[in-house]
Amino acid sequence: PNSDFLRGNQAFAGTLDPSGFIKVDRHLRVMSFKDPSSPPTPYPHIFSGGDIVSLPEAKLAQNAAAHATLITANIRALSAHTPLTPYTPATRNHFLLSLGPYDGIFLPKQGSWAMLTGWVAACGNSIAEYQIMRELTP
């Protein structure tokens, strides 16, 4: 991940795991590891999401969108002094990859050897993207 700028910042140097991903708690708040003699604690008002966070899930746009939705809700909860909502890492039963407007790859289940390519996969990807955009558009 592109996190080298955090390594050089004294305040956030301890927030990265050995691979360079940002460590977050279950509410997607950035974890503070300033004092090695005490357990890590989250920064109360700093959140992180997207491909840079250290979560056991695929680095996909729909996961980043889910992070953004939850972070927005949790910032509102902080403002209202209500409990934060925890994040559950996504599990995917299938994988769609667009390879342009007329081609794609569809894997029905992660770890399976079955694969569908070509225009059928591209159409499936277009439908999935349309559904995601409808969910994100107010």
Solvent accessible surface area in square Angstrom, and as a share of the most:
residue,aa,sasa,rsa
1,P,78,0.49
2,N,130,0.67
3,S,2,0.01
4,D,105,0.54
5,F,137,0.57
6,L,18,0.09
7,R,116,0.42
8,G,73,0.70
9,N,63,0.33
10,Q,168,0.75
11,A,47,0.36
12,F,50,0.21
13,A,43,0.34
14,G,33,0.32
15,T,2,0.01
16,L,13,0.07
17,D,25,0.13
18,P,138,0.87
19,S,75,0.48
20,G,2,0.02
21,F,49,0.21
22,I,15,0.07
23,K,51,0.22
24,V,21,0.12
25,D,26,0.13
26,R,156,0.57
27,H,22,0.10
28,L,1,0.00
29,R,42,0.15
30,V,7,0.04
31,M,26,0.12
32,S,16,0.10
33,F,70,0.29
34,K,138,0.58
35,D,73,0.38
36,P,132,0.83
37,S,106,0.68
38,S,54,0.35
39,P,105,0.66
40,P,59,0.37
41,T,78,0.45
42,P,40,0.25
43,Y,33,0.13
44,P,74,0.47
45,H,134,0.60
46,I,66,0.34
47,F,31,0.13
48,S,15,0.10
49,G,28,0.27
50,G,14,0.13
51,D,81,0.42
52,I,35,0.18
53,V,1,0.00
54,S,44,0.28
55,L,31,0.15
56,P,116,0.73
57,E,23,0.10
58,A,38,0.29
59,K,82,0.35
60,L,35,0.17
61,A,81,0.63
62,Q,64,0.28
63,N,2,0.01
64,A,33,0.26
65,A,24,0.19
66,A,44,0.34
67,H,5,0.02
68,A,57,0.44
69,T,85,0.49
70,L,20,0.10
71,I,26,0.13
72,T,60,0.35
73,A,44,0.34
74,N,0,0.00
75,I,88,0.45
76,R,167,0.61
77,A,13,0.10
78,L,49,0.24
79,S,86,0.55
80,A,64,0.50
81,H,170,0.76
82,T,71,0.41
83,P,120,0.75
84,L,30,0.15
85,T,67,0.39
86,P,64,0.40
87,Y,27,0.10
88,T,111,0.64
89,P,45,0.28
90,A,27,0.21
91,T,123,0.72
92,R,73,0.27
93,N,111,0.57
94,H,85,0.38
95,F,52,0.22
96,L,43,0.21
97,L,75,0.38
98,S,51,0.33
99,L,92,0.46
100,G,36,0.34
101,P,109,0.69
102,Y,181,0.69
103,D,56,0.29
104,G,0,0.00
105,I,41,0.21
106,F,55,0.23
107,L,49,0.24
108,P,53,0.33
109,K,126,0.53
110,Q,93,0.41
111,G,78,0.75
112,S,41,0.27
113,W,244,0.86
114,A,59,0.45
115,M,116,0.52
116,L,80,0.40
117,T,75,0.43
118,G,22,0.21
119,W,175,0.61
120,V,65,0.37
121,A,2,0.02
122,A,7,0.05
123,C,65,0.39
124,G,27,0.26
125,N,17,0.09
126,S,65,0.42
127,I,106,0.54
128,A,28,0.22
129,E,91,0.41
130,Y,135,0.51
131,Q,101,0.45
132,I,50,0.25
133,M,114,0.51
134,R,155,0.56
135,E,141,0.63
136,L,87,0.43
137,T,85,0.49
138,P,171,1.08
